[in-house]
Amino acid sequence: MDGTSDIRHNQPLVLASRSPRRKFLLEQAGLVFTVFESRVDESGYVWSSPAEYTQTLAMAKARDVAAQFPDHWVIGADTIVVLDNALLEKPPSKAHARDMLSALSGCVHSVYTGYAIVCQDDDQGLSGVSTTEVWFKPLSAGEIEWYLETSEPYDKAGAYAIQGLGSMFISRVNGSYTNVVGLPVCEVVGHLIQKGVITF
């Protein structure tokens, strides 16, 4: 018996993201869906509060893809890392990644994921945000330089992957683990059940 056999998909789903981590999380939860990347230009959105910013982007991404799949339910998401009110995006260089990891060392930071679930034909949509606090152990210069030589830091907000080698740097998590990976699965699946998109 496969992992999806107990879940009934009453309407088709689309993930509006090319993130392999979000795709894996939803597959792990037993969902069947299409992946279609949003064309939203994130640079056009003004930074506000973390919750407002991530929800606004998530909704924009979901609505962009929903216009092309009007009878599908579309999941959009946006994840950011915030340390001392500073936004830590994907590092553009090794030097930037080194600075981020040095700043995170021995500190607690917050990960916000805004999510949106919309269906254009039903003119329905909802959004929310999940926040997780993450504690880094103090990192030695050697640990940082070793990590910089791996492929992990450079396509991740905050320059680390909690689900990968970066897990050895995390001493504590308060909140949703999957949120830090890229999508709060419990909340998203709960909303899909609430809307009747999936049933058991």
N, C-alpha and C positions, 0 to 999 in steps of 0.2 A: 504494500500500500504506500503510495507516495505522499509527500508532505502536504499536498494541496487538496487531497481527496475529501477532506472534511469541511472545506470552505466552498460555499456556493457564491459565485460571482453573478449578481443579478444585472449589473451593468458593466461595460468594459472600462478598464482603468488605463491611464497614461501617466507615466512619470516624466515631468517636464525638467529633466536634468540628465546630464551625461555622467554624473558622478558614479563611479563604480561602487563606491561605498554605500550610497543610498540604494542603488539597484540590489546589492547584496542583502542589505537589511530587509527590504521588502520581500525578496525571494525567500529569505530565511523565515519570514513570518508566514509563508505559504501563499502569497499573493501572485496572481498572474496579471501581467500588464505589458504595455508597449512603452518603449523609451523614445521620447522625442524631445530634443533639446530646445529650450526657449531661445529666442533671438533678442531678448531684452538687453539693452546696453546699460549695464549697472553704473557706469560712470556718470550717467545723467541724473542720478538720484542723490539728493542732498542728505548728508548725515544729520540725523536727529537723535532721538534716544535709541538705544540698542533694540528695544522691543518694537518700536514704531518702524525703524529702518528695515529690520529683517522681515516683518510682516508685510510692509509695503512692497518690498522686492519679491517676496514669495507670491503675493497675489498678482503682481504684474507678470511674473513668469507663468503662473497657472493660467491666467486669462489669455496671454499670448498664444499658448498652445491650445487652449480650449476653443479658440476661434477656428482652428484647423480640425479639431475633433469635437464638433458641437454636441454630439450625443454621448460623449464619454465623460467620465469623471476624471479630472486632471489634478495631480498632486504637484504643487510647486514648493520649493524650500530655499532658504538662504541661511547660511551659518556664519557667524562671526566670533572672533575671540577678542575679549576686552580685558586689558590690564590697566588698573589705575586710570580709568576713563579714556584710555588710548586704544584705538582700534588696531589689532595686529592682523594684517591681511596676509596673503601668500607672499613669501619673501621673494623679491626679484633677483636676488643674488646671494652668494654664500655669505658675504659680509652682513647683509640684512638678516639672514637666518641666524648667524652667530649673535648678533645684537638681540634678536628676539629671545633666543634660548637663554642668553645671559640674564635678560630682564625677568624671564619666567622662573629662573633658578631660585629655589627656596621660597617662592611666593604662591599665593592663591590668585587665580584669575577666573573669569566667568566666560562660559560659552553659551551663546544665544542662537537658537534656531527658530526662525519664523517659518510657518508652514501655512499653506492655503489649499483648500480642496474645493473645486468648482465644477459645475456642469452648465455649459452655456444654454442648452436647450431647455433645461429646467429653471434657468435664471436663478440658480441657487449657488451659494458659496459661503464658506466660512474660513476663518483664519485664527491663528493663535501663535503663541510663542512659548518655547520651553527654555528654561535657564538652568545651567548646571555649574556648580563651583568645582574647580579642579586645583588640587594642591601638587606642586612640583617639589621634589626633594632638592636640596642644594646640589648643583652639578659642578663637577670638577672641569677644569679646562680641557683635560684629556677626554672626558666623556662628550663634551660638546664637539670637539674636533673630530672624534670618531663618528659621531652621529652626522656631522656635516658631510662626511664622505659616503654616506648611504644616499639612496634616492628619496628618502621619505620627506625631508623638510620642505621641498621646493614646490609642491603643489598642494600644500596644506595651510590653512589659516593658522597662524601661531607657530608655524614651522615645526609641527610635530604630529605624529599619528598615534592616538591612544590605542588603536587596535593593532599596532605594529610594534616595531622595535622601541618606539617612544613609550610604550607601556612601562618600561623599567624605570622611567623617570617620575611616574605618577604615584604619589604616596596615599592619596585619598580623593574620593569623588563624592560630592553631595548633590544628588539629583540623578537624572536619566543618563545612563551610560551611552545609550544609542544616540542621544542628542549630541554628545561630543563627537561621535563618529560621523554624524551628518543628518540624522532624522530621528525625532522622538517617536519611535514606532508605536508605543503604547497609546499615545494621544491620537496619532493619525489613524490607526486601525480602529480605535474607539469611535472616532467620528464617522468612519466608513460604515461601521455597524449601525450607528445612530441614524444615518441617512438611508439605511437599507441597501447600500451598494453591495455589501457582502453579508451573508448569513451563514450560520453553521447548521 
